[in-house]
């Protein structure tokens, strides 16, 4: 008898889907010809038959316009458990907010949160599980926490003798490999591995690297099967069909994220509490310096108590910046943080995390103890980039060993 269930939410209704379109850049765009790992069911469905399956999933875990959980249930796959990452299975939790365990109302499947009291499944969680699936859309940045959850899951699978299937998806920032390599002195929940700020890998490639470089606890290796994306290359522009998290709610914010997430470590609002997160930057102190302004306010599921809540912020508007030009540069943009530091009237406050109430200290976001001093002393962008070597070049060479795509 088939397991009864109700239809799952098709798209992330709280935050909407991003339209797919051809760009003027001539670069192959969006999902044209691309098949995600999840869409290639012939590559993994036979492995799941007769097995008790657990999944790490969220609203990006889709095949076409249907959630993968829904599709697999239709195909008589026995899904016994869902593990939810940051923002939760349904994606309704704000960034950095703990998520509780619950039962999915649509299917009756228990959801175990891995962004609350526990960071990885326990052995007890896996007693009734034969095989696990990881399928989360990533955006290719060290401080985007999905890769941390992936490695923890790999460790638990090894400890409990479980196989892990990774259904790969394109990296929308796959063209970009830039930033300092994380100084492990600043290892934290927003940076756990010696990779640059923008690593240029899909999650499948990252899993191969984590296995190959011995980054799992005690250097163990997980038994993984990566189902690669078909017809994909790193240089392709890929417009996500579903927002990967509440505050990455547009193609613009996803593409700006590698350059503007560093503002989490400043006394500036970077769009939290607006519907343009990571695309506007400013503070009340910059009144009279900039004409552009915005007013953050609490938005449930996005930023409920943002920095400068209810105050008019003045600064820089990046909502119309040419993404094609940004892609051609193939660099994280440092000009905005340099400009805003120079313009700020209270420079001693600029990197003061005790004031900002935001998520990161600048050293942990950048992954380097040099950056704060470099910006403060007015070191040129050229010199800052030189300080990222030879680590960045060595990473690029090492990365080639694990590439699944040109």
Secondary structure, 3 states (H helix, E strand, C coil): CCCCCCCCCCCCCCCCCCCCCCCCCCCCCCCCCCECCCCCHHHCHHHHCCCEEEEECCCCCEECCEEHHHHHHHCCCEEEEEEECCCCCCCCCCCCCCCCCEECCCCCCEEEECCCCCCCCCCHHHCCCCEEEECCCCCCECCCCHHHHHHHHHHHHHHCCCEEEEECCCCCCCCCEECCCCCHHHCECCECCCCCCEECCCHHHHHHHHHHCCCCHHHCCCCEEEECCECCCCCCCCCCCCCCECCECCHHHHHHHHHHHHHHHCCCECCCCCCCCCCEEEEHHHECCECCEEECCCECCCECCCCCCCCEEEEEECCCCCHHHHHHHCCCCCHHHHHHHHHCCCHHHCCCHHHHCCCCCHHHHHCCCCHHHHHHHCCCHHHHHHCCCCHHHHHHHHHHHHCCCC
